[in-house]
Amino acid sequence: GGAAVSGFNSQNVDHLVNSLGTGAIIIGFIIFTIIYAWSMLALPALTVGWRRFKDAGVSPWWLIAFNVVSAFLSALDRNAGNVPLSLIALLLVIVQIVIFALPTKFRDDEA
């Protein structure tokens, strides 16, 4: 019947909790919370940055490249305290700020 089709009832939930354990459920909830928080914070900033790069006449793909390189440099520099890597990351941030501050370039194809 209907219960066999849905396959989701309180006995299945109890079995899932017992088989996974409370720790796994808490870890899953924490991972979900981190992903949700990232989507609420980083994605809007990324879209605004994408639009700002585009308005300034710079390819928005540079924004992605800057962020990927910065994340990679941060991962490499995490415990090493490598000054050149930190300076490169700082330079990338300064370049992004300069691009964000550039005036908007109007194009003929936009209304």
N, C-alpha and C positions, 0 to 999 in steps of 0.2 A: 503494500500500500504506500501511502504517502510518507510514512516514516522511513521506509526502505529507500525511497527515492531521494529524500533529502539527506539521509545518513548523518544528521547532526542533531543530537539530543543531549540531555544532561548526562546520561551515562557515558557518552563519548567524551564529553568535556572532562568528567571525573577521571576517566581512563587516561586522557591526555595529560592532565595535571599530575597524576600519580606516576606516569611513565617518564615524563620529562623532569619532574621535580620542580620545586619552587625556585631554586636558583636559576635554572634555565629560563623560566618564565620571566623572572626579574631582569635577567640579562637581555632577553628579547625585548622587554618593555623599554629598557635603557637605550638599546640600539634604535628602536623605533622613535623614541623621543629625540635622539640626536639627529636622525635623518629628518624628522619633522622640523626641528629647530633650524637646521641648515637650510631647508627649503623655504622657511619663512624669513630668514635673514639674508642668506647669500644670493638666492635667485633674484629677488628684487634689485639688489645692488648690482648684480651682473647685467640685468636688462637695462638699468639706467646707464651703466657704464658703456654698454654696447651702443645705446642710442647717442650718448655724448661723443663717443669716438666717431660714429657715423656723421653726426652734425658737424664735427670739427674737420671732416674731410679725410680722416684716417681710417684705414680698413679696420673694422671691428674685430677681425680675427687677431689683431695685435693684442687686444685686451685678453683674449684667451691665452695667447702665447706668454704674455707677461705673467699672468696668474699661474700658469703651469710651471714656468721657469722659477718663479718666486717660491712656489710650494716645494719644488725639487731642491732648490738651494737651502731652504729652511730645513728640509729633512736631512740634507748632508751636513749642515752646520749645527744640528741640534746639540750634540755633546762635544764637538771638536773645538768650538770657539774660534773658527777659522775667519780671520779678519777679511781677507780678500772676498770670500763668499758673501760675507755680511755687507761689504761695500757694493758688490754687484747687485744684491737684493735692494739695498737702499737706492742705488742709481735707478733701478727699474721703477721703484715707487715714485721717485722724483720725476721721471719721464712721464709716468701716468698722470701725475698731478699737473704737469705742464700741458699735456694733451687735453685734460679736462678743462683747463683754463683758456684754451684757444677759443677765439671767437667762432661763431657758427658761420659756416660757408653755405650760402644759399645757392641752390642749383636751379637751372631753368626748367627742369622736368618736374619740379615740385610745385604744387598749387598753394 
